[in-house]
Amino acid sequence: MTHITNGCYRLHPAEWNIGESAGELACYCLEKNVPPRGVLRDGGRLREFQDGLTRQGVELEWPAGLKMEEGEPHRHAM
């Protein structure tokens, strides 16, 4: 693996996640007639929005069993 392909494997999933989440936020805001900041500032709306992302399969946090160490993900020793 080259450093270029390694970077792609590490960065593209995060980039896709951001784009997918931004698109979902735009749809949510249009449906609810609320600005994006209104979602952030309202805990109930934020939970509702995040629950919708989770139902769609969007990961909201670093996957369990992985940790960041010196910039690279590693599996925990078992």
Summary of the structure (lengths in Angstrom):
residues: 78
radius of gyration: 16.0
end to end distance: 26.2
largest distance: 48.0
contacts: 153
relative contact order: 0.10
helix: 63%
strand: 10%
